[in-house]
Amino acid sequence: MEKFKPLVDTSVKDAESKVSEYWKDIDVLKRTLEKGQNDPSFVFYEGPPTANGNPGIHHVVARTLKDWVCRYKTMSGYQVKRKAGWDTHGLPVELQVEKELGLTNKQQIEEYGIAEFNQKCRESVFTYESKWRNMTERMAYEVDLDNPYITLDNNYIESVWWILDKFNKEGYLYEGHKILPYCPRCGTGLASHEVAQGYKEVKTNTVIAKFKRKDVENEYFLAWTTTPWTLPSNVALTVNGEVDYLKVKKDDEIYYVSKPLANKVLGEGDYEILEEMKVLN
């Protein structure tokens, strides 16, 4: 028991550091690969983080879950190759560089020079790489950091294009329509996590849209929406069978509107009631 005494007398931080250094010295990951060289293969490519920002506790949680899978497969008799990666594309990288350069729109990027801006993005993506490596080693996350895949590398880009080409030739790609948040300043669609990066509560105008009644001139259903950007893709309108509706005339047009909301939408007394109904009757 005497040989373990130094760990008892030292601080938790020092003990953690000594254990981490020991694992690094013996290269645990390499030894598990050598031991499993005759075992069936299980290959793990990490969903790559972006190294132009500091790692956080949420990254520790996510990487712990990833590590569990790889350790379990190793103990289950597989040779588990674990490749780290770096995500170097996308708006987070561009926006960070724009802030550093004091740019506020795409025209300023063009004036600065697209090639020069791209080079700045390339330089910025590994700003915090050493902190990511330190976090990875401290939490004992076993992954090959020395030979990562990097999304800006031409080998990676060409591999992705090869896969997409193969998908297309085998008929797995198709053209469709999907509603996405859109940033007019950036000139691109936004993923949900990109929207969340700039999340804040704001007041915005809503829309009351006129839906033309089929085959009837100048008759419209009025519908209120908080998501007007979805209107171009609408193909149907639903109504509530339990609500009373009014058929009214205003300014030479006929509207169908919910009775409780008629005054609010059309103005009190500023319309002629032609009929009251349940829509399903």
VENQUI-V719098 format. One record per residue. N is the residue number from 1. RES is the residue in three letters. NEAR is the number of other ideal C-beta (glycine too) atoms within 12 Angstrom. Layout:
n=N res=RES near=NEAR
n=N res=RES near=NEAR
This chain:
n=1 res=MET near=7
n=2 res=GLU near=8
n=3 res=LYS near=7
n=4 res=PHE near=12
n=5 res=LYS near=10
n=6 res=PRO near=14
n=7 res=LEU near=19
n=8 res=VAL near=13
n=9 res=ASP near=12
n=10 res=THR near=15
n=11 res=SER near=12
n=12 res=VAL near=12
n=13 res=LYS near=12
n=14 res=ASP near=15
n=15 res=ALA near=18
n=16 res=GLU near=18
n=17 res=SER near=19
n=18 res=LYS near=19
n=19 res=VAL near=23
n=20 res=SER near=24
n=21 res=GLU near=17
n=22 res=TYR near=16
n=23 res=TRP near=23
n=24 res=LYS near=23
n=25 res=ASP near=13
n=26 res=ILE near=14
n=27 res=ASP near=17
n=28 res=VAL near=28
n=29 res=LEU near=33
n=30 res=LYS near=21
n=31 res=ARG near=17
n=32 res=THR near=28
n=33 res=LEU near=26
n=34 res=GLU near=15
n=35 res=LYS near=18
n=36 res=GLY near=24
n=37 res=GLN near=15
n=38 res=ASN near=11
n=39 res=ASP near=19
n=40 res=PRO near=15
n=41 res=SER near=17
n=42 res=PHE near=24
n=43 res=VAL near=18
n=44 res=PHE near=31
n=45 res=TYR near=24
n=46 res=GLU near=31
n=47 res=GLY near=19
n=48 res=PRO near=29
n=49 res=PRO near=39
n=50 res=THR near=36
n=51 res=ALA near=35
n=52 res=ASN near=33
n=53 res=GLY near=25
n=54 res=ASN near=19
n=55 res=PRO near=28
n=56 res=GLY near=16
n=57 res=ILE near=12
n=58 res=HIS near=15
n=59 res=HIS near=27
n=60 res=VAL near=20
n=61 res=VAL near=15
n=62 res=ALA near=22
n=63 res=ARG near=33
n=64 res=THR near=20
n=65 res=LEU near=18
n=66 res=LYS near=30
n=67 res=ASP near=27
n=68 res=TRP near=19
n=69 res=VAL near=24
n=70 res=CYS near=35
n=71 res=ARG near=24
n=72 res=TYR near=16
n=73 res=LYS near=25
n=74 res=THR near=28
n=75 res=MET near=16
n=76 res=SER near=15
n=77 res=GLY near=16
n=78 res=TYR near=25
n=79 res=GLN near=25
n=80 res=VAL near=34
n=81 res=LYS near=28
n=82 res=ARG near=37
n=83 res=LYS near=27
n=84 res=ALA near=33
n=85 res=GLY near=29
n=86 res=TRP near=36
n=87 res=ASP near=29
n=88 res=THR near=32
n=89 res=HIS near=24
n=90 res=GLY near=27
n=91 res=LEU near=27
n=92 res=PRO near=28
n=93 res=VAL near=32
n=94 res=GLU near=32
n=95 res=LEU near=28
n=96 res=GLN near=27
n=97 res=VAL near=29
n=98 res=GLU near=24
n=99 res=LYS near=16
n=100 res=GLU near=18
n=101 res=LEU near=23
n=102 res=GLY near=11
n=103 res=LEU near=26
n=104 res=THR near=15
n=105 res=ASN near=17
n=106 res=LYS near=20
n=107 res=GLN near=12
n=108 res=GLN near=17
n=109 res=ILE near=26
n=110 res=GLU near=14
n=111 res=GLU near=14
n=112 res=TYR near=23
n=113 res=GLY near=14
n=114 res=ILE near=17
n=115 res=ALA near=12
n=116 res=GLU near=17
n=117 res=PHE near=25
n=118 res=ASN near=20
n=119 res=GLN near=16
n=120 res=LYS near=25
n=121 res=CYS near=33
n=122 res=ARG near=24
n=123 res=GLU near=21
n=124 res=SER near=29
n=125 res=VAL near=34
n=126 res=PHE near=24
n=127 res=THR near=24
n=128 res=TYR near=22
n=129 res=GLU near=27
n=130 res=SER near=15
n=131 res=LYS near=20
n=132 res=TRP near=35
n=133 res=ARG near=25
n=134 res=ASN near=18
n=135 res=MET near=28
n=136 res=THR near=35
n=137 res=GLU near=28
n=138 res=ARG near=22
n=139 res=MET near=26
n=140 res=ALA near=25
n=141 res=TYR near=36
n=142 res=GLU near=35
n=143 res=VAL near=37
n=144 res=ASP near=27
n=145 res=LEU near=29
n=146 res=ASP near=15
n=147 res=ASN near=18
n=148 res=PRO near=30
n=149 res=TYR near=28
n=150 res=ILE near=28
n=151 res=THR near=28
n=152 res=LEU near=29
n=153 res=ASP near=21
n=154 res=ASN near=12
n=155 res=ASN near=15
n=156 res=TYR near=23
n=157 res=ILE near=17
n=158 res=GLU near=13
n=159 res=SER near=17
n=160 res=VAL near=18
n=161 res=TRP near=14
n=162 res=TRP near=14
n=163 res=ILE near=16
n=164 res=LEU near=15
n=165 res=ASP near=14
n=166 res=LYS near=14
n=167 res=PHE near=14
n=168 res=ASN near=14
n=169 res=LYS near=11
n=170 res=GLU near=11
n=171 res=GLY near=8
n=172 res=TYR near=11
n=173 res=LEU near=13
n=174 res=TYR near=10
n=175 res=GLU near=6
n=176 res=GLY near=7
n=177 res=HIS near=11
n=178 res=LYS near=12
n=179 res=ILE near=16
n=180 res=LEU near=16
n=181 res=PRO near=23
n=182 res=TYR near=18
n=183 res=CYS near=20
n=184 res=PRO near=12
n=185 res=ARG near=19
n=186 res=CYS near=25
n=187 res=GLY near=15
n=188 res=THR near=18
n=189 res=GLY near=18
n=190 res=LEU near=25
n=191 res=ALA near=19
n=192 res=SER near=12
n=193 res=HIS near=16
n=194 res=GLU near=23
n=195 res=VAL near=18
n=196 res=ALA near=12
n=197 res=GLN near=20
n=198 res=GLY near=18
n=199 res=TYR near=12
n=200 res=LYS near=9
n=201 res=GLU near=6
n=202 res=VAL near=7
n=203 res=LYS near=7
n=204 res=THR near=12
n=205 res=ASN near=10
n=206 res=THR near=15
n=207 res=VAL near=19
n=208 res=ILE near=23
n=209 res=ALA near=23
n=210 res=LYS near=25
n=211 res=PHE near=25
n=212 res=LYS near=20
n=213 res=ARG near=20
n=214 res=LYS near=11
n=215 res=ASP near=7
n=216 res=VAL near=15
n=217 res=GLU near=11
n=218 res=ASN near=15
n=219 res=GLU near=24
n=220 res=TYR near=28
n=221 res=PHE near=30
n=222 res=LEU near=33
n=223 res=ALA near=30
n=224 res=TRP near=21
n=225 res=THR near=19
n=226 res=THR near=15
n=227 res=THR near=17
n=228 res=PRO near=18
n=229 res=TRP near=20
n=230 res=THR near=19
n=231 res=LEU near=20
n=232 res=PRO near=12
n=233 res=SER near=14
n=234 res=ASN near=21
n=235 res=VAL near=10
n=236 res=ALA near=10
n=237 res=LEU near=21
n=238 res=THR near=13
n=239 res=VAL near=22
n=240 res=ASN near=16
n=241 res=GLY near=12
n=242 res=GLU near=13
n=243 res=VAL near=21
n=244 res=ASP near=23
n=245 res=TYR near=29
n=246 res=LEU near=30
n=247 res=LYS near=29
n=248 res=VAL near=32
n=249 res=LYS near=21
n=250 res=LYS near=27
n=251 res=ASP near=15
n=252 res=ASP near=12
n=253 res=GLU near=24
n=254 res=ILE near=27
n=255 res=TYR near=38
n=256 res=TYR near=38
n=257 res=VAL near=39
n=258 res=SER near=29
n=259 res=LYS near=27
n=260 res=PRO near=14
n=261 res=LEU near=23
n=262 res=ALA near=29
n=263 res=ASN near=18
n=264 res=LYS near=16
n=265 res=VAL near=28
n=266 res=LEU near=27
n=267 res=GLY near=15
n=268 res=GLU near=10
n=269 res=GLY near=11
n=270 res=ASP near=16
n=271 res=TYR near=26
n=272 res=GLU near=18
n=273 res=ILE near=23
n=274 res=LEU near=19
n=275 res=GLU near=20
n=276 res=GLU near=18
n=277 res=MET near=20
n=278 res=LYS near=18
n=279 res=VAL near=23
n=280 res=LEU near=12
n=281 res=ASN near=12
